[in-house]
Amino acid sequence: MTEIDEIIVQIKQLFTKKPNTIYEVRIVDEVYSGMINIFFEYYKIGYATTSQQIARLEGTYCEQIPVIKQQIKHETGLTIVTIK
C-alpha cells in the first residue's frame, strides 16, 4: 500500500455524510519548507471550518500533485483544492 492509498483510507474514515456540511481536501505545497501538507476540511453552513492535517509528504511529490489530486478525487468524490 502506497502513501497515497493510506491517505485515501484516512479520508474515507473521516468522511461522514452529514446534512448541510461541505467537505473538501486541501493540498498545500509549502515552497520554503519543501513539504506538501494534505488537510481534510469540513464545515457546516454558518459555522467555522474544521481542518485536520492527514499527511505531510516530502517535496519529491511536488511534481505528482496533479496525479495525487486526480486519484483522491476519483476515489472519494470530494472537492480538491490546491494551494502553492
PDB file with SEQRES, HELIX, SHEET and CRYST1 records, atoms N, CA, C and O in Angstrom:
SEQRES   1 A   84  MET THR GLU ILE ASP GLU ILE ILE VAL GLN ILE LYS GLN          
SEQRES   2 A   84  LEU PHE THR LYS LYS PRO ASN THR ILE TYR GLU VAL ARG          
SEQRES   3 A   84  ILE VAL ASP GLU VAL TYR SER GLY MET ILE ASN ILE PHE          
SEQRES   4 A   84  PHE GLU TYR TYR LYS ILE GLY TYR ALA THR THR SER GLN          
SEQRES   5 A   84  GLN ILE ALA ARG LEU GLU GLY THR TYR CYS GLU GLN ILE          
SEQRES   6 A   84  PRO VAL ILE LYS GLN GLN ILE LYS HIS GLU THR GLY LEU          
SEQRES   7 A   84  THR ILE VAL THR ILE LYS                                      
HELIX    1 AA1 GLU A    3  LEU A   14  1                                  12    
HELIX    2 AA2 GLY A   59  GLN A   64  5                                   6    
HELIX    3 AA3 ILE A   65  THR A   76  1                                  12    
SHEET    1 AA1 4 THR A  50  GLU A  58  0                                        
SHEET    2 AA1 4 MET A  35  LYS A  44 -1                                        
SHEET    3 AA1 4 THR A  21  GLU A  30 -1                                        
SHEET    4 AA1 4 THR A  79  ILE A  83  1                                        
CRYST1    1.000    1.000    1.000  90.00  90.00  90.00 P 1           1          
ATOM      1  N   MET A   1       0.850  -1.170   0.000  1.00  0.00           N  
ATOM      2  CA  MET A   1       0.000   0.000   0.000  1.00  0.00           C  
ATOM      3  C   MET A   1       0.906   1.246   0.000  1.00  0.00           C  
ATOM      4  O   MET A   1       1.812   1.371   0.825  1.00  0.00           O  
ATOM      5  N   THR A   2       0.647   2.137  -0.917  1.00  0.00           N  
ATOM      6  CA  THR A   2       1.452   3.348  -1.036  1.00  0.00           C  
ATOM      7  C   THR A   2       0.965   4.412  -0.051  1.00  0.00           C  
ATOM      8  O   THR A   2      -0.089   4.263   0.568  1.00  0.00           O  
ATOM      9  N   GLU A   3       1.745   5.486   0.084  1.00  0.00           N  
ATOM     10  CA  GLU A   3       1.349   6.587   0.968  1.00  0.00           C  
ATOM     11  C   GLU A   3       0.036   7.213   0.520  1.00  0.00           C  
ATOM     12  O   GLU A   3      -0.792   7.593   1.348  1.00  0.00           O  
ATOM     13  N   ILE A   4      -0.151   7.320  -0.791  1.00  0.00           N  
ATOM     14  CA  ILE A   4      -1.380   7.922  -1.319  1.00  0.00           C  
ATOM     15  C   ILE A   4      -2.580   7.048  -0.977  1.00  0.00           C  
ATOM     16  O   ILE A   4      -3.641   7.565  -0.629  1.00  0.00           O  
ATOM     17  N   ASP A   5      -2.427   5.734  -1.073  1.00  0.00           N  
ATOM     18  CA  ASP A   5      -3.518   4.826  -0.711  1.00  0.00           C  
ATOM     19  C   ASP A   5      -3.867   4.956   0.772  1.00  0.00           C  
ATOM     20  O   ASP A   5      -5.040   4.901   1.143  1.00  0.00           O  
ATOM     21  N   GLU A   6      -2.851   5.129   1.618  1.00  0.00           N  
ATOM     22  CA  GLU A   6      -3.089   5.308   3.047  1.00  0.00           C  
ATOM     23  C   GLU A   6      -3.838   6.618   3.315  1.00  0.00           C  
ATOM     24  O   GLU A   6      -4.711   6.677   4.180  1.00  0.00           O  
ATOM     25  N   ILE A   7      -3.486   7.659   2.567  1.00  0.00           N  
ATOM     26  CA  ILE A   7      -4.173   8.947   2.702  1.00  0.00           C  
ATOM     27  C   ILE A   7      -5.640   8.800   2.326  1.00  0.00           C  
ATOM     28  O   ILE A   7      -6.517   9.330   3.008  1.00  0.00           O  
ATOM     29  N   ILE A   8      -5.905   8.081   1.244  1.00  0.00           N  
ATOM     30  CA  ILE A   8      -7.290   7.877   0.795  1.00  0.00           C  
ATOM     31  C   ILE A   8      -8.082   7.106   1.844  1.00  0.00           C  
ATOM     32  O   ILE A   8      -9.251   7.413   2.078  1.00  0.00           O  
ATOM     33  N   VAL A   9      -7.471   6.115   2.476  1.00  0.00           N  
ATOM     34  CA  VAL A   9      -8.144   5.357   3.538  1.00  0.00           C  
ATOM     35  C   VAL A   9      -8.485   6.284   4.702  1.00  0.00           C  
ATOM     36  O   VAL A   9      -9.582   6.201   5.254  1.00  0.00           O  
ATOM     37  N   GLN A  10      -7.561   7.165   5.082  1.00  0.00           N  
ATOM     38  CA  GLN A  10      -7.827   8.119   6.162  1.00  0.00           C  
ATOM     39  C   GLN A  10      -8.970   9.059   5.799  1.00  0.00           C  
ATOM     40  O   GLN A  10      -9.827   9.352   6.633  1.00  0.00           O  
ATOM     41  N   ILE A  11      -8.982   9.532   4.553  1.00  0.00           N  
ATOM     42  CA  ILE A  11     -10.053  10.424   4.111  1.00  0.00           C  
ATOM     43  C   ILE A  11     -11.397   9.715   4.194  1.00  0.00           C  
ATOM     44  O   ILE A  11     -12.375  10.295   4.665  1.00  0.00           O  
ATOM     45  N   LYS A  12     -11.453   8.476   3.745  1.00  0.00           N  
ATOM     46  CA  LYS A  12     -12.713   7.732   3.782  1.00  0.00           C  
ATOM     47  C   LYS A  12     -13.193   7.511   5.210  1.00  0.00           C  
ATOM     48  O   LYS A  12     -14.397   7.483   5.464  1.00  0.00           O  
ATOM     49  N   GLN A  13     -12.255   7.353   6.147  1.00  0.00           N  
ATOM     50  CA  GLN A  13     -12.639   7.188   7.551  1.00  0.00           C  
ATOM     51  C   GLN A  13     -13.202   8.483   8.123  1.00  0.00           C  
ATOM     52  O   GLN A  13     -14.133   8.450   8.928  1.00  0.00           O  
ATOM     53  N   LEU A  14     -12.646   9.627   7.717  1.00  0.00           N  
ATOM     54  CA  LEU A  14     -13.093  10.927   8.238  1.00  0.00           C  
ATOM     55  C   LEU A  14     -14.370  11.430   7.577  1.00  0.00           C  
ATOM     56  O   LEU A  14     -15.102  12.228   8.162  1.00  0.00           O  
ATOM     57  N   PHE A  15     -14.638  10.965   6.360  1.00  0.00           N  
ATOM     58  CA  PHE A  15     -15.769  11.470   5.585  1.00  0.00           C  
ATOM     59  C   PHE A  15     -17.059  10.806   6.049  1.00  0.00           C  
ATOM     60  O   PHE A  15     -17.356   9.667   5.691  1.00  0.00           O  
ATOM     61  N   THR A  16     -17.820  11.551   6.858  1.00  0.00           N  
ATOM     62  CA  THR A  16     -19.132  11.084   7.293  1.00  0.00           C  
ATOM     63  C   THR A  16     -20.151  12.052   6.716  1.00  0.00           C  
ATOM     64  O   THR A  16     -20.089  13.254   6.973  1.00  0.00           O  
ATOM     65  N   LYS A  17     -21.056  11.548   5.963  1.00  0.00           N  
ATOM     66  CA  LYS A  17     -22.033  12.407   5.300  1.00  0.00           C  
ATOM     67  C   LYS A  17     -23.042  12.929   6.305  1.00  0.00           C  
ATOM     68  O   LYS A  17     -23.866  12.185   6.836  1.00  0.00           O  
ATOM     69  N   LYS A  18     -22.955  14.232   6.551  1.00  0.00           N  
ATOM     70  CA  LYS A  18     -23.908  14.897   7.436  1.00  0.00           C  
ATOM     71  C   LYS A  18     -24.631  15.962   6.630  1.00  0.00           C  
ATOM     72  O   LYS A  18     -24.033  16.559   5.734  1.00  0.00           O  
ATOM     73  N   PRO A  19     -25.888  16.214   6.919  1.00  0.00           N  
ATOM     74  CA  PRO A  19     -26.634  17.217   6.148  1.00  0.00           C  
ATOM     75  C   PRO A  19     -26.067  18.623   6.344  1.00  0.00           C  
ATOM     76  O   PRO A  19     -25.583  18.974   7.420  1.00  0.00           O  
ATOM     77  N   ASN A  20     -26.141  19.412   5.277  1.00  0.00           N  
ATOM     78  CA  ASN A  20     -25.679  20.805   5.259  1.00  0.00           C  
ATOM     79  C   ASN A  20     -24.216  20.956   5.656  1.00  0.00           C  
ATOM     80  O   ASN A  20     -23.844  21.958   6.267  1.00  0.00           O  
ATOM     81  N   THR A  21     -23.395  19.989   5.323  1.00  0.00           N  
ATOM     82  CA  THR A  21     -21.970  20.035   5.623  1.00  0.00           C  
ATOM     83  C   THR A  21     -21.194  19.918   4.327  1.00  0.00           C  
ATOM     84  O   THR A  21     -21.512  19.091   3.472  1.00  0.00           O  
ATOM     85  N   ILE A  22     -20.170  20.752   4.185  1.00  0.00           N  
ATOM     86  CA  ILE A  22     -19.346  20.759   2.983  1.00  0.00           C  
ATOM     87  C   ILE A  22     -17.984  20.175   3.336  1.00  0.00           C  
ATOM     88  O   ILE A  22     -17.361  20.573   4.321  1.00  0.00           O  
ATOM     89  N   TYR A  23     -17.530  19.223   2.517  1.00  0.00           N  
ATOM     90  CA  TYR A  23     -16.263  18.540   2.743  1.00  0.00           C  
ATOM     91  C   TYR A  23     -15.319  18.846   1.587  1.00  0.00           C  
ATOM     92  O   TYR A  23     -15.753  18.987   0.443  1.00  0.00           O  
ATOM     93  N   GLU A  24     -14.014  18.951   1.892  1.00  0.00           N  
ATOM     94  CA  GLU A  24     -13.019  19.110   0.843  1.00  0.00           C  
ATOM     95  C   GLU A  24     -11.654  18.688   1.361  1.00  0.00           C  
ATOM     96  O   GLU A  24     -11.420  18.615   2.567  1.00  0.00           O  
ATOM     97  N   VAL A  25     -10.761  18.413   0.420  1.00  0.00           N  
ATOM     98  CA  VAL A  25      -9.374  18.088   0.732  1.00  0.00           C  
ATOM     99  C   VAL A  25      -8.526  19.221   0.188  1.00  0.00           C  
ATOM    100  O   VAL A  25      -8.688  19.632  -0.961  1.00  0.00           O  
ATOM    101  N   ARG A  26      -7.622  19.726   1.015  1.00  0.00           N  
ATOM    102  CA  ARG A  26      -6.752  20.840   0.626  1.00  0.00           C  
ATOM    103  C   ARG A  26      -5.319  20.337   0.574  1.00  0.00           C  
ATOM    104  O   ARG A  26      -4.806  19.788   1.549  1.00  0.00           O  
ATOM    105  N   ILE A  27      -4.675  20.530  -0.582  1.00  0.00           N  
ATOM    106  CA  ILE A  27      -3.272  20.153  -0.766  1.00  0.00           C  
ATOM    107  C   ILE A  27      -2.461  21.446  -0.813  1.00  0.00           C  
ATOM    108  O   ILE A  27      -2.673  22.288  -1.685  1.00  0.00           O  
ATOM    109  N   VAL A  28      -1.528  21.596   0.138  1.00  0.00           N  
ATOM    110  CA  VAL A  28      -0.738  22.812   0.258  1.00  0.00           C  
ATOM    111  C   VAL A  28       0.725  22.485  -0.020  1.00  0.00           C  
ATOM    112  O   VAL A  28       1.341  21.677   0.674  1.00  0.00           O  
ATOM    113  N   ASP A  29       1.264  23.131  -1.048  1.00  0.00           N  
ATOM    114  CA  ASP A  29       2.677  22.969  -1.402  1.00  0.00           C  
ATOM    115  C   ASP A  29       3.457  24.093  -0.721  1.00  0.00           C  
ATOM    116  O   ASP A  29       3.417  25.240  -1.166  1.00  0.00           O  
ATOM    117  N   GLU A  30       4.158  23.763   0.345  1.00  0.00           N  
ATOM    118  CA  GLU A  30       4.942  24.758   1.079  1.00  0.00           C  
ATOM    119  C   GLU A  30       6.293  24.915   0.391  1.00  0.00           C  
ATOM    120  O   GLU A  30       7.158  24.045   0.490  1.00  0.00           O  
ATOM    121  N   VAL A  31       6.459  26.018  -0.297  1.00  0.00           N  
ATOM    122  CA  VAL A  31       7.641  26.259  -1.113  1.00  0.00           C  
ATOM    123  C   VAL A  31       8.906  26.332  -0.258  1.00  0.00           C  
ATOM    124  O   VAL A  31       9.929  25.745  -0.611  1.00  0.00           O  
ATOM    125  N   TYR A  32       8.839  27.047   0.861  1.00  0.00           N  
ATOM    126  CA  TYR A  32      10.036  27.297   1.653  1.00  0.00           C  
ATOM    127  C   TYR A  32      10.490  26.091   2.468  1.00  0.00           C  
ATOM    128  O   TYR A  32      11.689  25.902   2.672  1.00  0.00           O  
ATOM    129  N   SER A  33       9.564  25.286   2.928  1.00  0.00           N  
ATOM    130  CA  SER A  33       9.950  24.111   3.710  1.00  0.00           C  
ATOM    131  C   SER A  33      10.178  22.891   2.829  1.00  0.00           C  
ATOM    132  O   SER A  33      10.795  21.918   3.262  1.00  0.00           O  
ATOM    133  N   GLY A  34       9.683  22.938   1.596  1.00  0.00           N  
ATOM    134  CA  GLY A  34       9.859  21.806   0.695  1.00  0.00           C  
ATOM    135  C   GLY A  34       8.969  20.620   1.032  1.00  0.00           C  
ATOM    136  O   GLY A  34       9.276  19.489   0.653  1.00  0.00           O  
ATOM    137  N   MET A  35       7.883  20.860   1.731  1.00  0.00           N  
ATOM    138  CA  MET A  35       6.972  19.788   2.112  1.00  0.00           C  
ATOM    139  C   MET A  35       5.591  20.037   1.498  1.00  0.00           C  
ATOM    140  O   MET A  35       5.264  21.147   1.078  1.00  0.00           O  
ATOM    141  N   ILE A  36       4.807  18.980   1.462  1.00  0.00           N  
ATOM    142  CA  ILE A  36       3.434  19.063   0.972  1.00  0.00           C  
ATOM    143  C   ILE A  36       2.516  18.598   2.100  1.00  0.00           C  
ATOM    144  O   ILE A  36       2.662  17.482   2.598  1.00  0.00           O  
ATOM    145  N   ASN A  37       1.583  19.438   2.500  1.00  0.00           N  
ATOM    146  CA  ASN A  37       0.615  19.093   3.542  1.00  0.00           C  
ATOM    147  C   ASN A  37      -0.729  18.799   2.897  1.00  0.00           C  
ATOM    148  O   ASN A  37      -1.142  19.463   1.946  1.00  0.00           O  
ATOM    149  N   ILE A  38      -1.396  17.798   3.431  1.00  0.00           N  
ATOM    150  CA  ILE A  38      -2.737  17.456   2.962  1.00  0.00           C  
ATOM    151  C   ILE A  38      -3.682  17.538   4.153  1.00  0.00           C  
ATOM    152  O   ILE A  38      -3.463  16.906   5.186  1.00  0.00           O  
ATOM    153  N   PHE A  39      -4.743  18.333   3.985  1.00  0.00           N  
ATOM    154  CA  PHE A  39      -5.712  18.557   5.045  1.00  0.00           C  
ATOM    155  C   PHE A  39      -7.088  18.058   4.626  1.00  0.00           C  
ATOM    156  O   PHE A  39      -7.458  18.144   3.456  1.00  0.00           O  
ATOM    157  N   PHE A  40      -7.835  17.541   5.579  1.00  0.00           N  
ATOM    158  CA  PHE A  40      -9.245  17.209   5.392  1.00  0.00           C  
ATOM    159  C   PHE A  40     -10.022  18.310   6.094  1.00  0.00           C  
ATOM    160  O   PHE A  40      -9.845  18.525   7.293  1.00  0.00           O  
ATOM    161  N   GLU A  41     -10.878  19.008   5.362  1.00  0.00           N  
ATOM    162  CA  GLU A  41     -11.627  20.124   5.919  1.00  0.00           C  
ATOM    163  C   GLU A  41     -13.124  19.912   5.723  1.00  0.00           C  
ATOM    164  O   GLU A  41     -13.575  19.367   4.716  1.00  0.00           O  
ATOM    165  N   TYR A  42     -13.867  20.358   6.712  1.00  0.00           N  
ATOM    166  CA  TYR A  42     -15.322  20.321   6.592  1.00  0.00           C  
ATOM    167  C   TYR A  42     -15.910  21.458   7.403  1.00  0.00           C  
ATOM    168  O   TYR A  42     -15.338  21.909   8.396  1.00  0.00           O  
ATOM    169  N   TYR A  43     -17.050  21.899   6.958  1.00  0.00           N  
ATOM    170  CA  TYR A  43     -17.750  22.937   7.703  1.00  0.00           C  
ATOM    171  C   TYR A  43     -19.236  22.847   7.438  1.00  0.00           C  
ATOM    172  O   TYR A  43     -19.690  22.527   6.340  1.00  0.00           O  
ATOM    173  N   LYS A  44     -19.962  23.138   8.479  1.00  0.00           N  
ATOM    174  CA  LYS A  44     -21.402  23.210   8.393  1.00  0.00           C  
ATOM    175  C   LYS A  44     -21.743  24.649   8.041  1.00  0.00           C  
ATOM    176  O   LYS A  44     -21.109  25.580   8.538  1.00  0.00           O  
ATOM    177  N   ILE A  45     -22.715  24.829   7.209  1.00  0.00           N  
ATOM    178  CA  ILE A  45     -23.081  26.161   6.755  1.00  0.00           C  
ATOM    179  C   ILE A  45     -23.399  27.041   7.965  1.00  0.00           C  
ATOM    180  O   ILE A  45     -24.239  26.700   8.798  1.00  0.00           O  
ATOM    181  N   GLY A  46     -22.704  28.186   8.040  1.00  0.00           N  
ATOM    182  CA  GLY A  46     -22.893  29.122   9.139  1.00  0.00           C  
ATOM    183  C   GLY A  46     -21.950  28.896  10.308  1.00  0.00           C  
ATOM    184  O   GLY A  46     -22.024  29.625  11.297  1.00  0.00           O  
ATOM    185  N   TYR A  47     -21.055  27.896  10.227  1.00  0.00           N  
ATOM    186  CA  TYR A  47     -20.130  27.599  11.309  1.00  0.00           C  
ATOM    187  C   TYR A  47     -18.687  27.650  10.794  1.00  0.00           C  
ATOM    188  O   TYR A  47     -18.457  27.691   9.585  1.00  0.00           O  
ATOM    189  N   ALA A  48     -17.737  27.646  11.697  1.00  0.00           N  
ATOM    190  CA  ALA A  48     -16.326  27.721  11.341  1.00  0.00           C  
ATOM    191  C   ALA A  48     -15.854  26.424  10.681  1.00  0.00           C  
ATOM    192  O   ALA A  48     -16.409  25.349  10.909  1.00  0.00           O  
ATOM    193  N   THR A  49     -14.818  26.558   9.861  1.00  0.00           N  
ATOM    194  CA  THR A  49     -14.235  25.407   9.185  1.00  0.00           C  
ATOM    195  C   THR A  49     -13.372  24.615  10.159  1.00  0.00           C  
ATOM    196  O   THR A  49     -12.613  25.188  10.940  1.00  0.00           O  
ATOM    197  N   THR A  50     -13.496  23.292  10.103  1.00  0.00           N  
ATOM    198  CA  THR A  50     -12.648  22.402  10.879  1.00  0.00           C  
ATOM    199  C   THR A  50     -11.656  21.775   9.919  1.00  0.00           C  
ATOM    200  O   THR A  50     -12.039  21.181   8.910  1.00  0.00           O  
ATOM    201  N   SER A  51     -10.367  21.912  10.242  1.00  0.00           N  
ATOM    202  CA  SER A  51      -9.318  21.423   9.369  1.00  0.00           C  
ATOM    203  C   SER A  51      -8.438  20.451  10.139  1.00  0.00           C  
ATOM    204  O   SER A  51      -8.017  20.738  11.260  1.00  0.00           O  
ATOM    205  N   GLN A  52      -8.161  19.299   9.533  1.00  0.00           N  
ATOM    206  CA  GLN A  52      -7.333  18.290  10.180  1.00  0.00           C  
ATOM    207  C   GLN A  52      -6.249  17.848   9.209  1.00  0.00           C  
ATOM    208  O   GLN A  52      -6.546  17.420   8.094  1.00  0.00           O  
ATOM    209  N   GLN A  53      -4.992  17.950   9.630  1.00  0.00           N  
ATOM    210  CA  GLN A  53      -3.890  17.503   8.783  1.00  0.00           C  
ATOM    211  C   GLN A  53      -3.885  15.982   8.768  1.00  0.00           C  
ATOM    212  O   GLN A  53      -3.885  15.337   9.817  1.00  0.00           O  
ATOM    213  N   ILE A  54      -3.881  15.413   7.554  1.00  0.00           N  
ATOM    214  CA  ILE A  54      -3.878  13.953   7.458  1.00  0.00           C  
ATOM    215  C   ILE A  54      -2.583  13.410   6.896  1.00  0.00           C  
ATOM    216  O   ILE A  54      -2.312  12.216   7.017  1.00  0.00           O  
ATOM    217  N   ALA A  55      -1.761  14.277   6.274  1.00  0.00           N  
ATOM    218  CA  ALA A  55      -0.487  13.798   5.734  1.00  0.00           C  
ATOM    219  C   ALA A  55       0.478  14.939   5.528  1.00  0.00           C  
ATOM    220  O   ALA A  55       0.085  16.086   5.318  1.00  0.00           O  
ATOM    221  N   ARG A  56       1.759  14.595   5.594  1.00  0.00           N  
ATOM    222  CA  ARG A  56       2.832  15.540   5.292  1.00  0.00           C  
ATOM    223  C   ARG A  56       3.829  14.762   4.446  1.00  0.00           C  
ATOM    224  O   ARG A  56       4.497  13.849   4.930  1.00  0.00           O  
ATOM    225  N   LEU A  57       3.917  15.138   3.174  1.00  0.00           N  
ATOM    226  CA  LEU A  57       4.747  14.412   2.218  1.00  0.00           C  
ATOM    227  C   LEU A  57       6.032  15.177   1.910  1.00  0.00           C  
ATOM    228  O   LEU A  57       6.095  16.397   2.059  1.00  0.00           O  
ATOM    229  N   GLU A  58       7.028  14.456   1.488  1.00  0.00           N  
ATOM    230  CA  GLU A  58       8.293  15.055   1.069  1.00  0.00           C  
ATOM    231  C   GLU A  58       8.077  15.901  -0.178  1.00  0.00           C  
ATOM    232  O   GLU A  58       7.114  15.688  -0.914  1.00  0.00           O  
ATOM    233  N   GLY A  59       8.957  16.848  -0.416  1.00  0.00           N  
ATOM    234  CA  GLY A  59       8.870  17.716  -1.580  1.00  0.00           C  
ATOM    235  C   GLY A  59       9.040  16.996  -2.895  1.00  0.00           C  
ATOM    236  O   GLY A  59       8.737  17.554  -3.950  1.00  0.00           O  
ATOM    237  N   THR A  60       9.525  15.753  -2.856  1.00  0.00           N  
ATOM    238  CA  THR A  60       9.690  14.985  -4.089  1.00  0.00           C  
ATOM    239  C   THR A  60       8.344  14.671  -4.737  1.00  0.00           C  
ATOM    240  O   THR A  60       8.289  14.341  -5.922  1.00  0.00           O  
ATOM    241  N   TYR A  61       7.271  14.772  -3.977  1.00  0.00           N  
ATOM    242  CA  TYR A  61       5.926  14.538  -4.510  1.00  0.00           C  
ATOM    243  C   TYR A  61       5.379  15.763  -5.243  1.00  0.00           C  
ATOM    244  O   TYR A  61       4.279  15.716  -5.793  1.00  0.00           O  
ATOM    245  N   CYS A  62       6.136  16.851  -5.252  1.00  0.00           N  
ATOM    246  CA  CYS A  62       5.658  18.114  -5.829  1.00  0.00           C  
ATOM    247  C   CYS A  62       5.200  17.953  -7.275  1.00  0.00           C  
ATOM    248  O   CYS A  62       4.166  18.496  -7.664  1.00  0.00           O  
ATOM    249  N   GLU A  63       5.957  17.217  -8.063  1.00  0.00           N  
ATOM    250  CA  GLU A  63       5.592  17.031  -9.474  1.00  0.00           C  
ATOM    251  C   GLU A  63       4.397  16.101  -9.634  1.00  0.00           C  
ATOM    252  O   GLU A  63       3.764  16.083 -10.689  1.00  0.00           O  
ATOM    253  N   GLN A  64       4.084  15.327  -8.593  1.00  0.00           N  
ATOM    254  CA  GLN A  64       2.987  14.365  -8.669  1.00  0.00           C  
ATOM    255  C   GLN A  64       1.669  14.923  -8.125  1.00  0.00           C  
ATOM    256  O   GLN A  64       0.679  14.195  -8.059  1.00  0.00           O  
ATOM    257  N   ILE A  65       1.640  16.190  -7.739  1.00  0.00           N  
ATOM    258  CA  ILE A  65       0.422  16.766  -7.164  1.00  0.00           C  
ATOM    259  C   ILE A  65      -0.795  16.610  -8.077  1.00  0.00           C  
ATOM    260  O   ILE A  65      -1.859  16.239  -7.582  1.00  0.00           O  
ATOM    261  N   PRO A  66      -0.696  16.876  -9.396  1.00  0.00           N  
ATOM    262  CA  PRO A  66      -1.888  16.677 -10.241  1.00  0.00           C  
ATOM    263  C   PRO A  66      -2.386  15.224 -10.240  1.00  0.00           C  
ATOM    264  O   PRO A  66      -3.592  14.982 -10.282  1.00  0.00           O  
ATOM    265  N   VAL A  67      -1.473  14.278 -10.192  1.00  0.00           N  
ATOM    266  CA  VAL A  67      -1.854  12.858 -10.173  1.00  0.00           C  
ATOM    267  C   VAL A  67      -2.489  12.507  -8.832  1.00  0.00           C  
ATOM    268  O   VAL A  67      -3.492  11.796  -8.778  1.00  0.00           O  
ATOM    269  N   ILE A  68      -1.896  13.012  -7.749  1.00  0.00           N  
ATOM    270  CA  ILE A  68      -2.448  12.772  -6.413  1.00  0.00           C  
ATOM    271  C   ILE A  68      -3.849  13.360  -6.316  1.00  0.00           C  
ATOM    272  O   ILE A  68      -4.774  12.722  -5.813  1.00  0.00           O  
ATOM    273  N   LYS A  69      -3.988  14.581  -6.804  1.00  0.00           N  
ATOM    274  CA  LYS A  69      -5.285  15.269  -6.791  1.00  0.00           C  
ATOM    275  C   LYS A  69      -6.341  14.461  -7.540  1.00  0.00           C  
ATOM    276  O   LYS A  69      -7.456  14.277  -7.051  1.00  0.00           O  
ATOM    277  N   GLN A  70      -5.983  13.985  -8.717  1.00  0.00           N  
ATOM    278  CA  GLN A  70      -6.924  13.220  -9.536  1.00  0.00           C  
ATOM    279  C   GLN A  70      -7.274  11.887  -8.868  1.00  0.00           C  
ATOM    280  O   GLN A  70      -8.430  11.465  -8.899  1.00  0.00           O  
ATOM    281  N   GLN A  71      -6.291  11.228  -8.269  1.00  0.00           N  
ATOM    282  CA  GLN A  71      -6.541   9.936  -7.625  1.00  0.00           C  
ATOM    283  C   GLN A  71      -7.468  10.097  -6.413  1.00  0.00           C  
ATOM    284  O   GLN A  71      -8.393   9.305  -6.232  1.00  0.00           O  
ATOM    285  N   ILE A  72      -7.223  11.117  -5.587  1.00  0.00           N  
ATOM    286  CA  ILE A  72      -8.087  11.344  -4.427  1.00  0.00           C  
ATOM    287  C   ILE A  72      -9.501  11.695  -4.877  1.00  0.00           C  
ATOM    288  O   ILE A  72     -10.471  11.196  -4.308  1.00  0.00           O  
ATOM    289  N   LYS A  73      -9.625  12.542  -5.883  1.00  0.00           N  
ATOM    290  CA  LYS A  73     -10.939  12.928  -6.423  1.00  0.00           C  
ATOM    291  C   LYS A  73     -11.696  11.706  -6.941  1.00  0.00           C  
ATOM    292  O   LYS A  73     -12.891  11.551  -6.686  1.00  0.00           O  
ATOM    293  N   HIS A  74     -10.993  10.846  -7.667  1.00  0.00           N  
ATOM    294  CA  HIS A  74     -11.616   9.657  -8.243  1.00  0.00           C  
ATOM    295  C   HIS A  74     -12.076   8.685  -7.151  1.00  0.00           C  
ATOM    296  O   HIS A  74     -13.165   8.118  -7.244  1.00  0.00           O  
ATOM    297  N   GLU A  75     -11.256   8.494  -6.127  1.00  0.00           N  
ATOM    298  CA  GLU A  75     -11.556   7.512  -5.079  1.00  0.00           C  
ATOM    299  C   GLU A  75     -12.635   7.998  -4.098  1.00  0.00           C  
ATOM    300  O   GLU A  75     -13.451   7.207  -3.625  1.00  0.00           O  
ATOM    301  N   THR A  76     -12.629   9.314  -3.794  1.00  0.00           N  
ATOM    302  CA  THR A  76     -13.523   9.811  -2.748  1.00  0.00           C  
ATOM    303  C   THR A  76     -14.676  10.652  -3.264  1.00  0.00           C  
ATOM    304  O   THR A  76     -15.728  10.715  -2.627  1.00  0.00           O  
ATOM    305  N   GLY A  77     -14.493  11.307  -4.420  1.00  0.00           N  
ATOM    306  CA  GLY A  77     -15.528  12.179  -4.959  1.00  0.00           C  
ATOM    307  C   GLY A  77     -15.578  13.541  -4.291  1.00  0.00           C  
ATOM    308  O   GLY A  77     -16.508  14.308  -4.541  1.00  0.00           O  
ATOM    309  N   LEU A  78     -14.607  13.865  -3.448  1.00  0.00           N  
ATOM    310  CA  LEU A  78     -14.581  15.143  -2.746  1.00  0.00           C  
ATOM    311  C   LEU A  78     -13.939  16.227  -3.597  1.00  0.00           C  
ATOM    312  O   LEU A  78     -13.215  15.940  -4.550  1.00  0.00           O  
ATOM    313  N   THR A  79     -14.216  17.479  -3.239  1.00  0.00           N  
ATOM    314  CA  THR A  79     -13.584  18.630  -3.885  1.00  0.00           C  
ATOM    315  C   THR A  79     -12.146  18.710  -3.408  1.00  0.00           C  
ATOM    316  O   THR A  79     -11.876  18.573  -2.215  1.00  0.00           O  
ATOM    317  N   ILE A  80     -11.216  18.932  -4.335  1.00  0.00           N  
ATOM    318  CA  ILE A  80      -9.792  19.050  -4.005  1.00  0.00           C  
ATOM    319  C   ILE A  80      -9.342  20.451  -4.336  1.00  0.00           C  
ATOM    320  O   ILE A  80      -9.547  20.918  -5.456  1.00  0.00           O  
ATOM    321  N   VAL A  81      -8.727  21.136  -3.373  1.00  0.00           N  
ATOM    322  CA  VAL A  81      -8.209  22.487  -3.557  1.00  0.00           C  
ATOM    323  C   VAL A  81      -6.695  22.422  -3.424  1.00  0.00           C  
ATOM    324  O   VAL A  81      -6.174  21.841  -2.471  1.00  0.00           O  
ATOM    325  N   THR A  82      -5.984  23.021  -4.387  1.00  0.00           N  
ATOM    326  CA  THR A  82      -4.529  23.033  -4.351  1.00  0.00           C  
ATOM    327  C   THR A  82      -4.037  24.460  -4.135  1.00  0.00           C  
ATOM    328  O   THR A  82      -4.494  25.394  -4.794  1.00  0.00           O  
ATOM    329  N   ILE A  83      -3.099  24.613  -3.202  1.00  0.00           N  
ATOM    330  CA  ILE A  83      -2.522  25.919  -2.912  1.00  0.00           C  
ATOM    331  C   ILE A  83      -1.017  25.807  -3.014  1.00  0.00           C  
ATOM    332  O   ILE A  83      -0.406  24.898  -2.452  1.00  0.00           O  
ATOM    333  N   LYS A  84      -0.412  26.766  -3.757  1.00  0.00           N  
ATOM    334  CA  LYS A  84       1.054  26.788  -3.860  1.00  0.00           C  
ATOM    335  C   LYS A  84       1.594  28.009  -3.206  1.00  0.00           C  
ATOM    336  O   LYS A  84       2.808  28.213  -3.186  1.00  0.00           O  
TER     337      LYS A  84                                                      
END                                                                             
